[in-house]
Amino acid sequence: MTNRARSFDAAAELYQAYRPGYPPALFDAVEELAGRPLAGARVADVGAGTGIATALLHARGAEVVAVEPGDGMAAEFRRANPGIPVVRGDGDRLPLADGAFDLITYAQAWHWTDPERSVPEARRVLRPGGALALWWNDPDMSVPWIAEQDERLRAFFGVSGQSGLPSREAPGLDVTTREVRWSRRVPLAAHLANLASHSAFLLLGEEGTRAFVDAERARLAPLFADGVVEESYVVTLRVAVF
């Protein structure tokens, strides 16, 4: 699992350039469920990667610190976000002081932790009344072409969409769940580059990735004659208040 999680280090620049961000409605929901505004909040964004979520939290006025274990990701984070502090560590061993934060966030990263360790660490680091916010940005399977692409991906790798990943659950916590739907329009080349930035392809290697991407380009080009793809997503947000 560590190898899969750390595979992103070799493709940090690709990740930063093509991975989707998050809509304002997500952060509205975080504020609502956490019971406080992000502006002025002390926030730890754990598994920050290149800082896609961290930068958006910062833009909402949060006093945010990023926590990132990977060398390549941390280097790209510093390049993209020179004004935001980043410390090295992971959710199972947070390099943060007791009771120092109002909010801990995990954007696409909780499933790389061991909840038996990461839940107690969140409790330790949060102030009384603080909140833990976990979210995942998934393709919207109600859109036919996205569901068909997912089937091809699962057939290509011979596994289900979440096979090999730990649970997204946070055992022992009372969480409130909210779904936020959104979309973005990107060039077909950017859509394909986003696919290639996922861990399964990073572990597969260049030759196998190129074979899938080339075939996918041929399938999608007739659907998007103007060369622009509308990617639809569902963000699943889970918030626990301590």
C-alpha positions in Angstrom: 0.0 0.0 0.0 2.9 2.4 0.8 4.3 1.8 -2.7 0.9 2.7 -4.3 0.5 5.8 -2.1 4.1 6.9 -2.8 3.8 6.3 -6.6 2.5 9.9 -6.9 6.0 11.2 -6.1 7.3 10.3 -9.5 4.4 12.2 -11.2 3.9 15.2 -8.9 4.1 17.7 -11.7 1.5 15.8 -13.8 -0.7 15.5 -10.7 -0.6 19.2 -10.0 -1.3 20.2 -13.7 -4.2 17.9 -14.4 -6.0 16.7 -11.3 -9.4 18.4 -10.7 -9.8 20.9 -7.9 -12.9 21.2 -5.7 -16.0 23.5 -6.0 -16.9 26.3 -3.6 -20.0 24.4 -2.5 -17.7 21.8 -0.9 -16.1 24.3 1.4 -19.5 25.8 2.1 -20.6 22.3 3.3 -17.4 21.9 5.3 -18.2 25.1 7.2 -21.8 24.1 7.8 -21.0 20.7 9.1 -18.0 21.8 11.1 -20.0 24.6 12.7 -17.6 27.4 12.0 -16.2 29.5 9.1 -12.9 28.6 7.4 -11.8 32.2 7.6 -9.5 32.4 10.6 -9.6 28.7 11.4 -6.4 26.8 12.2 -6.5 23.9 9.6 -4.2 21.0 9.0 -4.5 19.5 5.5 -3.1 16.0 5.8 -1.9 14.1 2.7 -1.8 17.4 1.0 0.0 16.2 -2.1 0.8 19.2 -4.4 -1.6 21.4 -2.4 -4.7 21.4 -4.6 -7.1 21.4 -1.6 -4.6 23.3 0.6 -4.5 26.3 -1.7 -8.4 26.5 -1.8 -8.6 26.3 2.0 -6.0 29.1 2.2 -8.0 31.2 -0.3 -11.1 30.8 2.0 -9.1 32.5 4.8 -7.9 29.5 6.7 -4.6 29.5 8.5 -3.6 26.2 7.0 -0.6 23.9 7.4 0.0 21.1 5.0 1.2 17.6 6.0 2.7 15.5 3.3 5.0 12.4 3.4 6.2 12.2 -0.2 9.4 13.9 -1.4 8.2 14.6 -4.9 4.8 15.8 -3.8 6.3 18.1 -1.1 8.7 19.6 -3.5 5.9 20.4 -6.0 3.8 21.7 -3.1 6.5 24.2 -2.2 6.9 25.3 -5.8 3.2 25.8 -6.3 2.4 27.3 -2.9 5.5 29.2 -1.6 3.5 31.0 1.0 1.9 28.0 2.7 3.9 26.0 5.2 4.3 22.2 4.7 5.7 19.7 7.2 6.7 16.1 6.5 4.6 13.4 8.0 1.4 11.3 7.6 -1.9 10.9 9.2 -0.8 7.9 11.3 1.9 10.1 13.0 1.0 13.7 12.8 3.9 16.0 13.4 1.6 18.5 15.1 1.1 19.8 18.6 -1.8 18.6 20.9 -5.0 20.5 20.7 -3.6 23.0 18.2 -6.1 22.9 15.3 -9.8 23.7 14.7 -10.1 21.5 11.6 -8.2 18.5 10.1 -8.9 17.8 6.4 -8.1 14.9 4.2 -8.7 15.5 0.5 -8.5 12.1 -1.3 -6.1 10.9 1.4 -7.8 9.3 4.3 -7.8 5.8 2.6 -4.0 5.8 2.8 -4.1 5.9 6.6 -4.7 3.2 9.2 -7.8 4.5 11.1 -6.7 2.7 14.2 -3.9 5.2 14.3 -5.2 8.2 12.3 -8.4 8.6 14.3 -6.6 8.9 17.7 -4.1 11.3 16.1 -7.0 13.5 14.9 -8.4 13.5 18.4 -5.0 14.5 19.9 -4.4 17.3 17.5 -7.9 18.9 17.4 -9.1 21.4 19.9 -12.4 20.6 21.8 -15.2 21.2 19.4 -12.8 20.8 16.4 -13.7 18.8 13.4 -12.3 16.1 11.0 -13.4 16.5 7.4 -12.7 13.7 4.9 -13.7 13.9 1.2 -13.3 12.0 -2.1 -13.9 13.4 -5.6 -15.3 10.5 -7.7 -16.4 10.4 -11.3 -20.2 10.7 -11.5 -21.3 7.2 -12.6 -24.8 8.5 -13.5 -23.2 10.0 -16.7 -23.2 7.2 -19.3 -19.8 7.9 -20.9 -18.2 8.1 -17.5 -19.7 4.8 -16.4 -18.6 3.1 -19.6 -15.1 4.4 -19.1 -15.1 3.1 -15.6 -16.1 -0.4 -16.9 -13.1 -0.3 -19.3 -10.8 0.7 -16.6 -11.9 -2.1 -14.3 -11.7 -4.6 -17.2 -8.2 -3.3 -18.1 -6.8 -3.7 -14.5 -9.0 -6.8 -13.7 -10.2 -5.3 -10.5 -13.1 -3.3 -9.1 -12.8 0.5 -8.8 -11.7 0.4 -5.1 -10.0 -3.0 -5.1 -6.8 -2.9 -3.0 -7.6 0.3 -1.2 -8.4 0.4 2.5 -11.8 1.4 3.7 -13.0 5.0 3.5 -14.7 4.7 6.8 -13.7 6.3 10.1 -14.6 3.7 12.7 -15.7 5.0 16.1 -16.7 8.4 14.8 -20.1 9.9 14.4 -19.9 11.4 10.9 -22.3 13.4 8.8 -22.2 12.7 5.1 -22.9 15.2 2.3 -22.6 14.8 -1.5 -21.7 17.7 -3.7 -22.0 17.4 -7.5 -20.0 19.5 -9.9 -18.3 19.4 -13.2 -15.4 21.0 -15.2 -14.6 21.3 -18.9 -11.1 20.4 -20.0 -9.4 19.5 -23.3 -9.4 15.8 -24.1 -5.7 15.7 -23.7 -6.0 17.0 -20.1 -8.7 14.4 -19.3 -6.4 11.6 -20.5 -3.5 13.1 -18.6 -5.6 13.2 -15.4 -6.3 9.5 -15.9 -2.6 8.7 -16.3 -1.9 10.5 -13.0 -3.7 7.9 -11.0 -1.7 5.4 -8.9 -2.8 2.3 -10.9 -1.3 3.7 -14.1 1.8 5.1 -12.3 2.5 1.5 -11.1 1.7 0.0 -14.5 4.4 1.9 -16.3 4.7 4.0 -19.4 4.1 1.4 -22.1 0.9 0.0 -20.6 -0.4 3.4 -19.8 0.2 4.6 -23.3 -1.7 1.7 -24.7 -4.8 2.4 -22.7 -4.7 6.2 -23.2 -4.3 5.9 -27.0 -7.3 3.5 -27.1 -9.3 5.8 -24.9 -8.5 8.8 -27.0 -9.8 7.0 -30.1 -13.1 6.1 -28.2 -13.7 9.6 -26.8 -12.8 11.8 -29.7 -16.1 11.1 -31.6 -18.1 11.9 -28.5 -16.4 15.3 -28.0 -16.0 16.7 -31.5 -14.8 20.1 -30.2 -12.0 18.4 -28.2 -13.4 19.5 -24.9 -14.6 17.0 -22.3 -17.1 17.8 -19.5 -15.9 15.8 -16.5 -18.7 15.3 -13.9 -17.9 14.5 -10.3 -19.5 13.7 -7.0 -17.6 14.8 -3.9 -18.5 12.7 -0.9 -17.8 14.6 2.3 -17.7 13.1 5.8 -17.4 15.4 8.8 -17.0 14.4 12.5 -17.1 17.0 15.2 -15.1 16.2 18.4 
